[in-house]
Each structure stands twice: as structure tokens, then as C-alpha cells.
Amino acid sequence: MNDFILNIFSTLSLFEVIGYFLSLILLNFLFIKFWKLTKQATYPYAGDQVIHKGSISPLGGLSIYVWSFSVLILINYSFNSSDFINRYIEIFYLSIPMMLVFLFEDLVHDINVKFRLIVLFSTAIYALFFWVNAFPVIELLPVDLLFESKIFTFIFFSFCLVGLMNGANFIDGMNGLAGFYFLGAIIICLYLCSFLGLMYDAIPLIVLGIGIFGFLLFNFPYGKIFLGDSGAYFISLFLGLWLINFLETNTQISSWCAVLIFFYPATEVIYSFTRKVYRGRSPFYPDVYHLHRKIFDIVYLYTRNYIFSNISSTSVLIIFWLFPSLFIPFFYDNSQVILVIFIFFLLLYFLLNIATSFLIKNLTRK
């Protein structure tokens, strides 16, 4: 895969590569400094979910968006306006209304849950209608029979995108967790591109991946900047649309690969929704019972160290944000095996939630 990536960017000089990366570092640095000058920076975040001291810049997603958008346009120009790259640049344009709404939320924290969901569903529906030409085929009986209905298929993928965006937003508060998840997902998608020799499909992923890597230099381990709502939603939308298009046009790859690639954020949002409904609480409001938060609390009860507890939670959860995807190179065309792997990790996720809840209860009683 290294040769594949090098061939893609063989037209760029070393000076251009260094310049692009330095501009990314500078952009993140400026957004951190800008946040410190705002009034919001003087008010530490409040609420049970907070696990950091002080107010931290939520503009990492904006940095990735601006940098990736700019670099893709420049690369597209060097490729003589490739229609393939132009198609992925369109996602950035489609995302502008959503980015503006949630940048406002990142800055002032003044958007209610209902309006948030309206924006997310509107963006998902709008993007699917105008950007996606056709949907992947679900290859497993009897599930695939449901997708013979175009209306059901459209509604299903709309909910998938919204669920993915919400799940990614849940995990952004832990140092490195969202960034490493996205980077791992991109690497697996790049493997599939390399396997099929799809250069133009890989270019936007590489650019986005480099943008996330630059963000992680400031986000992990010390948490100087976070993706924010805008960043988590945009990257999720981009990867979701990319994978829908990829699986639809490359039918030799099982569409169930998406289940493993998006396992962690999707499972997080479904489990959270189910847990809140079961406990008689509104599923649309945040709580402190997410798996990453429970692992953080357990480590913090022993160490009283915010940074170490953050790092520990992100490190332990590698079993969910990376490991499921690692099976794809071996079983990319076998839906039945992928389903078995998915069930295994789902049970593991459920058991770990029970174990961490039990351990926290025992520790807090002491």
C-alpha cells in the first residue's frame, strides 16, 4: 500500500508536501490561540460529561475541513480537474450549511436537541439525494429483501448517516479517541482502494487522513483541541458517503464491511439510545454512562490523573475503534464471516459495559 500512496502523490514535490503539512500544523495552532482569545475560553465547560479542566478549543474539525478542502482543490488543479476528485469536493460544498450551524454550536453552545436532529437529518437526506447515484446491495438473506424498496433503502441509509454522525460526536471528548478511530477507518478504506487500484477514490481519503493526523498532534495526549460537533459530524458524513459510493461501485467487496468499519460509533449510539429508553430517560440528552467515560472514571478513581485516565480509556478501547476493521483484509468478500465477527465484538462491547458498571458501583461504595 505504501507504493500505491507514493504513486498517487508522485506529481508533488517534497517542498509542496512539507508546505502542505506545515500549513496544517499552523492552522491548528492558530485555532487553539484564537479560542483562547474568545469569551467562551474564560468559561470552563459545565456538566457531568466534562472530564477536562478549563475550556478547550472545539475548532479542530474546522481546521481539518478548511485544510482538506483547500488541498483537494489544489491537487485537483494539478490533476487537470479530475471529475473523480471534483465529485468528492462536492461533499465539502454540501456540508457548508451543516458546518455553519454546528460551528455556531461549538462557539456558543446554544442549539437544542430537536434542531440538531433536524439539521442532521436534513443534511443526510440532502446529501444522499444529490450526491449518491445508487446504494450498495445488502447480500445477506433475508435482510436483502427489505432493500428492494427504494423508499426503505433511502430511509435506512439516512438513519445510518445520522447515527454515525451522532456516535462519532459521542466519542470526541476523550483525547485521541475520535481522531484515532477516524484514522483507523481511513487506513482500512485505503487498503481496499490499494487492493482494487482505485487511485482517485483514495486521494480524498489520504488528504482527510493527513488532516486528522495533524489534528491528533494537538489532541493526543494532552487535549489542546477537539473536533467539536462540526468536525465529528463532517468527517462522519464524508466517510459515510464515501463508503456508500465505494461499496455500490465495487460489488466484489461485501457491503457488510461497513458494519466493521463503523462498528464503534454505530454501536455506541445504538447502545446509548437503548440504555436511556430502558431506564426511562430521554434518549436525546447526554449522560455519563458511555463506555469510554466509565473506563475513564475507573482509572481516575485509582490515579486522580486526568491525562493518564484519558490515555488509558482511548488505549483500552482500541479493541473497538480499530480491531473489528482489521478483519476486513481477510474477509472482505464474505458477509457471513463478517456477521459472525460483528456479533462477537457486539457481545464483547455489551459485556465490557456490564463489567465497568459493576466495577464503578463497587469502587464508589468504598
TAPEMO-V404980 format. One record per pair of residues at least 12 apart in sequence whose ideal C-beta (glycine too) atoms are under 6 Angstrom apart, sorted by the first residue. I is the first residue (numbers start at 1). J is the second residue. D is the distance in whole Angstrom. If there is no record, write none. Layout:
{{I,J,D} {I,J,D}}
//
This chain:
{{1,191,6} {1,194,4} {4,194,4} {8,199,5} {8,203,6} {11,78,6} {20,71,6} {24,67,5} {24,214,4} {25,214,6} {27,63,5} {27,67,5} {28,63,5} {28,218,5} {31,57,6} {31,59,4} {31,63,5} {32,57,5} {32,224,5} {32,225,5} {35,57,3} {41,55,5} {48,288,5} {49,286,5} {49,288,6} {51,296,6} {52,223,6} {56,223,6} {56,226,6} {57,225,5} {58,106,4} {58,226,5} {58,228,3} {60,215,5} {60,225,4} {60,226,5} {60,227,5} {60,231,5} {61,227,4} {61,228,5} {61,230,5} {61,231,1} {61,234,6} {64,211,4} {64,215,6} {64,231,6} {65,234,6} {67,211,5} {68,207,5} {68,208,5} {68,211,4} {69,92,5} {71,207,5} {72,89,5} {72,207,5} {84,200,3} {85,203,6} {88,204,4} {91,238,5} {91,241,6} {94,127,5} {95,234,5} {98,123,4} {99,230,5} {101,119,5} {102,229,4} {102,230,4} {102,233,6} {103,230,5} {105,229,5} {106,228,4} {106,229,6} {106,230,6} {113,284,4} {120,162,5} {120,165,6} {121,162,6} {124,158,5} {124,161,4} {124,162,5} {125,158,5} {127,241,6} {128,157,6} {131,241,6} {132,244,6} {134,248,5} {135,153,5} {136,247,4} {136,248,5} {136,255,4} {138,255,6} {139,335,5} {140,335,5} {161,240,5} {163,266,6} {163,269,5} {164,236,5} {164,240,5} {164,262,6} {164,265,6} {165,233,5} {165,236,4} {166,269,5} {167,265,3} {167,266,6} {167,268,5} {167,269,4} {168,232,4} {168,236,4} {168,265,5} {169,229,6} {169,232,4} {170,268,5} {170,290,6} {172,226,6} {172,227,5} {172,232,5} {174,292,5} {174,310,6} {174,313,5} {174,314,6} {175,220,5} {175,221,6} {175,223,4} {175,310,4} {176,219,6} {176,220,3} {176,314,5} {177,292,6} {177,314,5} {178,227,6} {179,212,6} {179,215,6} {179,216,4} {179,219,5} {181,264,6} {181,321,4} {182,212,5} {182,235,5} {183,212,5} {184,322,4} {185,261,5} {186,205,5} {186,209,4} {188,261,6} {188,325,4} {188,328,6} {189,205,6} {190,202,6} {190,205,6} {191,329,6} {196,250,6} {221,311,5} {243,258,5} {253,332,5} {254,333,6} {254,335,5} {254,338,6} {256,335,5} {256,338,4} {257,328,5} {257,332,6} {259,342,5} {260,324,4} {260,325,5} {260,328,6} {261,325,5} {263,324,4} {264,320,4} {264,321,5} {267,349,6} {291,353,6} {292,313,5} {292,317,6} {294,356,4} {294,360,6} {295,313,4} {295,316,5} {296,309,5} {296,313,4} {297,360,6} {298,359,6} {299,312,4} {301,363,5} {324,345,5} {327,341,5}}
//
